[in-house]
Amino acid sequence: MSPRKKTEPQEEKELSIEEAFVQLEEVLKQLEEGECSLEESFRYYEEGMKLVKSCHDKIEKVERQIQVLSGEDEE
């Protein structure tokens, strides 16, 4: 069995969207390998969902900024 790199939970630092996508890809790879326990799978799933939410929030923030800059903001 080959050694696998475990993704450790990151400290609460602000990740760029690119960094979040890289980490999300690593989490997905670990889940797809299917060689982790149920508890590890749950931790990977939880970490992945946090990363997805972080990416979603960043994209929404940029969309709001674009709306404000283009004069489409709703008040």
C-alpha positions as CSV (number, residue, x, y, z in Angstrom):
1,M,0.0,0.0,0.0
2,S,1.4,3.4,-1.0
3,P,1.8,6.1,1.6
4,R,-0.9,8.7,1.3
5,K,-0.7,12.3,2.1
6,K,-3.3,13.3,4.7
7,T,-4.8,16.7,4.5
8,E,-4.6,18.3,7.9
9,P,-7.1,20.9,8.9
10,Q,-5.7,24.3,8.1
11,E,-5.4,27.1,10.7
12,E,-8.1,29.7,10.3
13,K,-6.1,31.8,7.8
14,E,-7.7,33.4,4.9
15,L,-7.1,31.3,1.7
16,S,-7.2,32.7,-1.8
17,I,-9.8,31.1,-4.0
18,E,-7.0,29.4,-5.9
19,E,-5.6,28.0,-2.7
20,A,-9.0,26.8,-1.6
21,F,-9.5,25.0,-5.0
22,V,-6.1,23.3,-4.6
23,Q,-7.0,22.1,-1.2
24,L,-10.5,21.0,-2.3
25,E,-8.9,18.9,-5.1
26,E,-6.7,17.2,-2.5
27,V,-9.7,16.4,-0.3
28,L,-11.5,15.0,-3.3
29,K,-8.6,12.9,-4.2
30,Q,-8.4,11.4,-0.7
31,L,-12.1,10.7,-0.8
32,E,-12.0,9.1,-4.2
33,E,-9.1,6.8,-3.2
34,G,-11.6,5.1,-0.8
35,E,-8.8,3.9,1.5
36,C,-9.7,5.9,4.5
37,S,-11.9,5.0,7.5
38,L,-15.4,6.3,7.8
39,E,-14.3,8.8,10.4
40,E,-11.5,10.1,8.1
41,S,-14.0,10.3,5.2
42,F,-16.3,12.4,7.4
43,R,-13.5,14.7,8.3
44,Y,-12.5,15.1,4.6
45,Y,-16.2,15.7,3.7
46,E,-16.5,18.3,6.4
47,E,-13.3,20.0,5.3
48,G,-14.4,19.9,1.7
49,M,-17.8,21.5,2.5
50,K,-16.0,24.3,4.4
51,L,-13.8,24.9,1.4
52,V,-16.8,24.9,-1.0
53,K,-18.6,27.4,1.3
54,S,-15.5,29.6,1.4
55,C,-15.2,29.6,-2.4
56,H,-18.9,30.3,-2.8
57,D,-18.7,33.3,-0.3
58,K,-15.6,34.7,-2.2
59,I,-17.4,34.4,-5.6
60,E,-20.5,36.1,-4.2
61,K,-18.4,38.9,-2.7
62,V,-16.7,39.5,-6.1
63,E,-20.1,39.5,-7.8
64,R,-21.5,42.1,-5.4
65,Q,-18.4,44.3,-6.0
66,I,-18.9,44.0,-9.8
67,Q,-22.6,45.0,-9.4
68,V,-21.6,48.0,-7.3
69,L,-18.9,49.1,-9.8
70,S,-21.2,48.6,-12.8
71,G,-24.0,50.6,-11.0
72,E,-26.3,47.6,-10.7
73,D,-26.4,47.5,-6.9
74,E,-29.9,47.4,-5.5
75,E,-30.7,49.7,-2.6
